[in-house]
Amino acid sequence: YKLHEKKKAINTLLDALKENFRYYKALVRLGLIYMDEGNLDMAEFYLKRAVKVNRSAGEPRYYLAEVFFRKKDYKTARELWKSVIELDPDSEWANLASERLFFLERLTKGEKE
């Protein structure tokens, strides 16, 4: 995205949330835009809200784990990725979470958190 397009997308999504503050897809997309910008605190805020709105969805949990991974909070990232797998073990999100867990285990092998 170009900066102008991101700002426009953010404003459109915020408008959608004014209409329906539980609009799940808008919460996830805002989280992804902020994560892409490197604004991990805002990404965490919107993705946590998306998880609360749709507790059975793997997508926001997967990306929320990614936010914590980027913040180097590996323990929380690990717990979230594991929860994605527990929710729906045969889903694509579970497959992606398994890959990230494998990477995380290799990355942190021998480290204390």
Beta strands, then each sheet from edge to edge (+ up, - down):
end
